[in-house]
Amino acid sequence: MYKRVSGEYLIEQAYLTKTEKTKFQLENPKTQLIEKTSLSKSENSWIKKPDVVSKGAQYSFASVADYITEWNDLSFPGATCGSGVRGGDRARSD
């Protein structure tokens, strides 16, 4: 699941019954949640823009947003294929 805005993962579950919430969490485990800023850093790394990545998450996201607008496609269908976005962030922060 791609988290577009802050708290979206929790909002999706807010009005679900306990059974529906359990099913949602099984289909969309929080460990697989990808935040937009982490995705943008991964995408900019993939398209060889380390200068943009090093300027910070929000700057990186703005760059990817411009890139998406150019292609007029708001879904990155292959963006998470093997990128290891969250694992890479943890490795750098330790």
Disulfide bonds with the S-S distance in Angstrom:
none
